[in-house]
Amino acid sequence: MARIKNRNKLIAITTAALLVAGGGSAAFAYWTAAGAGTGSTSTSHSKSFEIVSAGTTDAALTPGGVAQIHNFTVKNPGTGLQKLSSVVVSVDPTWKGVVSTTGGATCDANDYAVSAPTIALAEIAAGASVSGSFTVAMNNLDENQDACKNVSVPLVITAS
């Protein structure tokens, strides 16, 4: 029995030695090389924000009266994130106003006060919207403001 153990031990040692010797003497050959190449990709472009004003259901403006609340949304129609950095609301600067037919002053942007909008300035995901609001009031000036009766005041909302 001792002979079989010694014989198995001898076979295991010989096999291990042959594997180490055989693996240690194996040779590998290869070429080295270097190279360079070019490629490209493309980027999208920003799209203008879409602004929708919900208008107001408040009472019509009167000199010194209650301000109207206007709600609006700014939508990102693009395919990637776009940062909303600023929203500005004003009476359209190209509006010439309405000339009084009763001898009063002209109704123009000076007759109205527009508040800074309240809105979260942040990145807007593709297809998403954020909501905001602002107020419009009619100033109570020391002059006849009859020219402002039944006037539709053009407002401009600019988002960037």
C-alpha atoms as a printed R data frame, in Angstrom:
    type eleno elety resid chain resno       x       y       z
1   ATOM     1    CA   MET     A     1   0.000   0.000   0.000
2   ATOM     2    CA   ALA     A     2   2.896   2.326   0.782
3   ATOM     3    CA   ARG     A     3   4.214   1.657  -2.724
4   ATOM     4    CA   ILE     A     4   0.986   2.809  -4.328
5   ATOM     5    CA   LYS     A     5   0.993   6.017  -2.288
6   ATOM     6    CA   ASN     A     6   4.591   6.733  -3.227
7   ATOM     7    CA   ARG     A     7   3.870   5.881  -6.855
8   ATOM     8    CA   ASN     A     8   0.840   8.258  -6.951
9   ATOM     9    CA   LYS     A     9   2.952  10.949  -5.315
10  ATOM    10    CA   LEU     A    10   5.714  10.445  -7.878
11  ATOM    11    CA   ILE     A    11   3.214  10.654 -10.767
12  ATOM    12    CA   ALA     A    12   1.704  13.909  -9.376
13  ATOM    13    CA   ILE     A    13   5.151  15.507  -8.889
14  ATOM    14    CA   THR     A    14   6.318  14.460 -12.358
15  ATOM    15    CA   THR     A    15   3.120  15.739 -14.001
16  ATOM    16    CA   ALA     A    16   3.393  19.089 -12.208
17  ATOM    17    CA   ALA     A    17   7.067  19.416 -13.188
18  ATOM    18    CA   LEU     A    18   6.292  18.671 -16.843
19  ATOM    19    CA   LEU     A    19   3.465  21.210 -16.889
20  ATOM    20    CA   VAL     A    20   5.628  23.916 -15.379
21  ATOM    21    CA   ALA     A    21   8.534  23.106 -17.668
22  ATOM    22    CA   GLY     A    22   6.324  22.915 -20.736
23  ATOM    23    CA   GLY     A    23   4.442  26.119 -19.936
24  ATOM    24    CA   GLY     A    24   7.586  27.974 -19.050
25  ATOM    25    CA   SER     A    25   9.253  27.150 -22.339
26  ATOM    26    CA   ALA     A    26   6.283  27.995 -24.590
27  ATOM    27    CA   ALA     A    27   6.962  30.947 -26.874
28  ATOM    28    CA   PHE     A    28   4.469  33.502 -28.098
29  ATOM    29    CA   ALA     A    29   5.035  35.723 -31.106
30  ATOM    30    CA   TYR     A    30   3.160  38.883 -32.098
31  ATOM    31    CA   TRP     A    31   3.512  42.073 -34.079
32  ATOM    32    CA   THR     A    32   3.204  45.504 -32.554
33  ATOM    33    CA   ALA     A    33   1.479  48.308 -34.357
34  ATOM    34    CA   ALA     A    34   0.114  51.801 -33.851
35  ATOM    35    CA   GLY     A    35  -2.621  53.680 -35.620
36  ATOM    36    CA   ALA     A    36  -4.832  56.737 -35.636
37  ATOM    37    CA   GLY     A    37  -8.257  57.542 -36.963
38  ATOM    38    CA   THR     A    38 -10.946  60.180 -36.984
39  ATOM    39    CA   GLY     A    39 -14.640  60.235 -36.293
40  ATOM    40    CA   SER     A    40 -17.385  62.712 -35.680
41  ATOM    41    CA   THR     A    41 -20.719  63.155 -34.027
42  ATOM    42    CA   SER     A    42 -23.306  65.871 -34.173
43  ATOM    43    CA   THR     A    43 -25.187  67.950 -31.665
44  ATOM    44    CA   SER     A    44 -28.710  69.201 -31.772
45  ATOM    45    CA   HIS     A    45 -29.736  72.829 -31.471
46  ATOM    46    CA   SER     A    46 -31.905  74.669 -29.038
47  ATOM    47    CA   LYS     A    47 -35.479  75.464 -29.900
48  ATOM    48    CA   SER     A    48 -37.332  78.576 -28.854
49  ATOM    49    CA   PHE     A    49 -39.438  78.152 -25.743
50  ATOM    50    CA   GLU     A    50 -43.170  78.004 -26.365
51  ATOM    51    CA   ILE     A    51 -45.117  80.376 -24.131
52  ATOM    52    CA   VAL     A    52 -48.831  80.067 -23.589
53  ATOM    53    CA   SER     A    53 -50.727  82.686 -21.611
54  ATOM    54    CA   ALA     A    54 -53.882  81.477 -19.921
55  ATOM    55    CA   GLY     A    55 -55.148  85.035 -19.650
56  ATOM    56    CA   THR     A    56 -57.193  86.062 -16.656
57  ATOM    57    CA   THR     A    57 -60.712  85.708 -15.324
58  ATOM    58    CA   ASP     A    58 -60.306  88.689 -13.000
59  ATOM    59    CA   ALA     A    59 -62.379  91.841 -13.397
60  ATOM    60    CA   ALA     A    60 -61.367  94.383 -16.022
61  ATOM    61    CA   LEU     A    61 -58.732  96.907 -15.037
62  ATOM    62    CA   THR     A    62 -59.639 100.357 -13.747
63  ATOM    63    CA   PRO     A    63 -57.362 103.243 -12.701
64  ATOM    64    CA   GLY     A    64 -55.962 102.345  -9.273
65  ATOM    65    CA   GLY     A    65 -58.134  99.219  -9.136
66  ATOM    66    CA   VAL     A    66 -57.283  95.622  -8.302
67  ATOM    67    CA   ALA     A    67 -54.499  94.003 -10.342
68  ATOM    68    CA   GLN     A    68 -55.238  91.057 -12.603
69  ATOM    69    CA   ILE     A    69 -53.373  87.775 -12.163
70  ATOM    70    CA   HIS     A    70 -52.173  86.211 -15.428
71  ATOM    71    CA   ASN     A    71 -51.004  82.587 -15.552
72  ATOM    72    CA   PHE     A    72 -48.700  81.240 -18.244
73  ATOM    73    CA   THR     A    73 -46.561  78.224 -19.104
74  ATOM    74    CA   VAL     A    74 -43.136  77.947 -20.685
75  ATOM    75    CA   LYS     A    75 -42.622  74.701 -22.628
76  ATOM    76    CA   ASN     A    76 -39.384  73.182 -23.893
77  ATOM    77    CA   PRO     A    77 -40.229  71.821 -27.370
78  ATOM    78    CA   GLY     A    78 -36.669  70.563 -27.872
79  ATOM    79    CA   THR     A    79 -35.222  67.065 -27.576
80  ATOM    80    CA   GLY     A    80 -32.887  67.804 -24.664
81  ATOM    81    CA   LEU     A    81 -32.652  69.867 -21.500
82  ATOM    82    CA   GLN     A    82 -32.889  73.622 -21.946
83  ATOM    83    CA   LYS     A    83 -32.176  76.089 -19.174
84  ATOM    84    CA   LEU     A    84 -34.783  78.727 -18.474
85  ATOM    85    CA   SER     A    85 -32.705  81.674 -17.243
86  ATOM    86    CA   SER     A    86 -35.069  84.597 -17.526
87  ATOM    87    CA   VAL     A    87 -38.711  85.523 -18.089
88  ATOM    88    CA   VAL     A    88 -39.693  89.140 -18.705
89  ATOM    89    CA   VAL     A    89 -43.215  90.494 -19.155
90  ATOM    90    CA   SER     A    90 -44.084  93.952 -20.453
91  ATOM    91    CA   VAL     A    91 -46.644  95.918 -22.373
92  ATOM    92    CA   ASP     A    92 -45.671  95.503 -26.028
93  ATOM    93    CA   PRO     A    93 -43.114  98.282 -26.666
94  ATOM    94    CA   THR     A    94 -44.313  98.624 -30.275
95  ATOM    95    CA   TRP     A    95 -47.860  99.428 -29.129
96  ATOM    96    CA   LYS     A    96 -48.609 103.044 -30.002
97  ATOM    97    CA   GLY     A    97 -51.525 103.237 -27.612
98  ATOM    98    CA   VAL     A    98 -54.919 104.754 -28.196
99  ATOM    99    CA   VAL     A    99 -55.468 108.452 -28.821
100 ATOM   100    CA   SER     A   100 -58.275 109.960 -26.769
101 ATOM   101    CA   THR     A   101 -61.321 111.155 -28.657
102 ATOM   102    CA   THR     A   102 -62.528 113.179 -25.662
103 ATOM   103    CA   GLY     A   103 -59.501 115.405 -25.200
104 ATOM   104    CA   GLY     A   104 -57.809 113.235 -22.570
105 ATOM   105    CA   ALA     A   105 -54.319 111.820 -22.741
106 ATOM   106    CA   THR     A   106 -53.356 108.933 -24.978
107 ATOM   107    CA   CYS     A   107 -53.663 105.467 -23.428
108 ATOM   108    CA   ASP     A   108 -50.270 103.750 -23.653
109 ATOM   109    CA   ALA     A   109 -47.846 101.547 -21.720
110 ATOM   110    CA   ASN     A   110 -47.411 104.252 -19.055
111 ATOM   111    CA   ASP     A   111 -50.993 103.634 -17.941
112 ATOM   112    CA   TYR     A   112 -50.156 100.074 -16.833
113 ATOM   113    CA   ALA     A   113 -47.853  98.358 -14.358
114 ATOM   114    CA   VAL     A   114 -46.689  94.794 -14.985
115 ATOM   115    CA   SER     A   115 -45.066  92.828 -12.149
116 ATOM   116    CA   ALA     A   116 -42.013  90.645 -12.481
117 ATOM   117    CA   PRO     A   117 -43.160  87.099 -13.169
118 ATOM   118    CA   THR     A   118 -43.060  84.397 -10.537
119 ATOM   119    CA   ILE     A   119 -41.619  81.211 -12.064
120 ATOM   120    CA   ALA     A   120 -38.964  78.624 -11.230
121 ATOM   121    CA   LEU     A   121 -35.865  79.317 -13.322
122 ATOM   122    CA   ALA     A   122 -34.331  75.907 -13.943
123 ATOM   123    CA   GLU     A   123 -33.524  73.285 -16.553
124 ATOM   124    CA   ILE     A   124 -36.644  72.104 -18.342
125 ATOM   125    CA   ALA     A   125 -36.680  68.543 -19.653
126 ATOM   126    CA   ALA     A   126 -37.558  67.861 -23.288
127 ATOM   127    CA   GLY     A   127 -41.296  68.269 -23.808
128 ATOM   128    CA   ALA     A   128 -41.872  69.493 -20.251
129 ATOM   129    CA   SER     A   129 -43.343  72.802 -19.069
130 ATOM   130    CA   VAL     A   130 -43.120  75.080 -16.062
131 ATOM   131    CA   SER     A   131 -45.873  77.433 -14.946
132 ATOM   132    CA   GLY     A   132 -45.685  80.981 -13.735
133 ATOM   133    CA   SER     A   133 -47.771  84.064 -13.115
134 ATOM   134    CA   PHE     A   134 -47.579  87.842 -13.124
135 ATOM   135    CA   THR     A   135 -49.922  90.726 -12.389
136 ATOM   136    CA   VAL     A   136 -51.082  93.676 -14.433
137 ATOM   137    CA   ALA     A   137 -52.579  96.791 -12.863
138 ATOM   138    CA   MET     A   138 -53.779 100.079 -14.268
139 ATOM   139    CA   ASN     A   139 -51.957 103.087 -12.866
140 ATOM   140    CA   ASN     A   140 -54.047 105.910 -11.400
141 ATOM   141    CA   LEU     A   141 -52.579 108.937 -13.146
142 ATOM   142    CA   ASP     A   142 -53.417 112.608 -12.536
143 ATOM   143    CA   GLU     A   143 -55.042 112.932 -15.947
144 ATOM   144    CA   ASN     A   144 -58.099 111.820 -17.861
145 ATOM   145    CA   GLN     A   145 -57.652 108.130 -18.756
146 ATOM   146    CA   ASP     A   146 -60.833 107.725 -20.821
147 ATOM   147    CA   ALA     A   147 -58.734 106.650 -23.814
148 ATOM   148    CA   CYS     A   148 -58.036 103.394 -21.901
149 ATOM   149    CA   LYS     A   149 -61.694 102.376 -21.711
150 ATOM   150    CA   ASN     A   150 -62.348  99.009 -23.400
151 ATOM   151    CA   VAL     A   151 -58.748  98.735 -24.593
152 ATOM   152    CA   SER     A   152 -57.018  95.428 -25.202
153 ATOM   153    CA   VAL     A   153 -53.509  95.902 -23.823
154 ATOM   154    CA   PRO     A   154 -50.917  93.814 -25.702
155 ATOM   155    CA   LEU     A   155 -48.541  91.984 -23.361
156 ATOM   156    CA   VAL     A   156 -45.242  90.402 -24.372
157 ATOM   157    CA   ILE     A   157 -43.772  87.457 -22.449
158 ATOM   158    CA   THR     A   158 -40.142  86.728 -23.310
159 ATOM   159    CA   ALA     A   159 -38.335  83.626 -22.049
160 ATOM   160    CA   SER     A   160 -34.667  82.831 -22.486
